[in-house]
Amino acid sequence: MSESREAIVPRPFSMHWGDGEIVEEARIEGEYTAPAIQLMQFQTGDAAGSVALRFCHFSHAGRFQRSPMILAEAEVERLREAVLANPLVRELLLRIASGVPAESR
């Protein structure tokens, strides 16, 4: 499996609660899909001014898939490397994994 094509960022997205841009994306090419973690920055709507992480995946042809991301254990290291190249995604994931509330840091 080769690494996934470089994702073009920023790129727009639209949700019911706001629109914005995907400003970072950690994506790899897996055996069956291309798992990705996206940093979504909301610019309009109820969510304007906030950021969110989206765990998703793409087909090998690059099409967004509307089902949950599944990450094989064999793909973890490669996705870790992709996360390290995306500092804002990395920071939010560290906040999830550290067990320490942001206000305590």
Buried (B, 14 or more C-beta within 10 A) or exposed (E): EEEBEEBEEEEEBEBEEBBBBBBBBBBBBBEEBBBBBBBBBBEEBEBEEBBBBBEBBBEBEEEEBEEEBEBEEEBEEBBEEBBEEBEEBBEBBEEEEEEEEEEEE
